């Protein structure tokens, strides 16, 4: 049921829209520190982020396979395509709400929570692969903690190294401003390697549920391409509300700690991508910024903003699950 061509088209359109919104919602992750330190002009930074996001999106498929098959087996779900439609509508809605209020929420949390909520209301908890979900959940929770600690440690290492070099702080920051261009490009690339794959995975989930594709371990190139394009286009639009939060409201960013935060977060995102696990690039970069800010001065971190971000970490999964379950129930009444 609900596996006709129009429903599949609806899934693809919604998934591409999710990736587009994810792109402009998460532009801040890659370029906020670079823009705030004036390492690059905003427009050039956004174009660079869009190009690197596109390249990164085409480079890997491990996360897509995880999203497509580890939360639930789409082949065993009677209303699998409808589940995907409800999940995408819910996650898009939550992304837009948090974008409007400038809250660095997680598109990953929203999508995964939405899938779980729709599957649960449709077929019950027994159809959810709880071990697979736990693995994904652990990656989502642990990655920002690692980023916080990693940013703090790496920043302290840099401070230790440069204390012994008789170079004026202004010159050190000027050199790191050039280095920031490289770290921002790397951050954008790793964002594409992880975030764009989530939409790929959800499209494959629907294709398997509709019996168009036999398994979730094959990601068609056309799926990769349209998701990469939509992510790149979304990034080019920019997410200025969140750029203001990530780039300046968490802590004062200078080139040395901006580059350190980007280097920390991109390394962590890429490591989890290699493991085939989705992470929230929003939460990883925000946590890395908190870490480097704390290394300089604990009171220099706006812990009020940090608290809002942490609260959003924990509420996004359950809220998106509930929204998705409600949307699924409404769709069932009319379709």
Buried (B, 14 or more C-beta within 10 A) or exposed (E): EBBEEEBBEBBBEBBBBBBBBBBBBBBBBBBBBBBBBEBBEBEBBBBBBBBBBBBBBBBBBBBBBBBBBBBBBBBEBBBBBBBBBBBBBBBBBBBEBBBEEBBBBBBBBBBBBBBBBBBBBBBEEEBBBEEBBEBBBEBBBBBBEBBBBBBBBBBBEBBEEBEEEEEEEEEBBEBBBEBBBEBBBBBBBBBBBBBBBBBBBBBBBBBBBBEBBEEBEBBBEEBBBBBBBBBBBBBBBBBBBBBBBBBBBBBBBBBBBBBBBBBBBBBBBBBBBEEBBBBBBBBBBBBBBBBBBBBBEEEBBBBEBBEBBBEBBEBBBEBBBBBBBBBBEEBBEEE
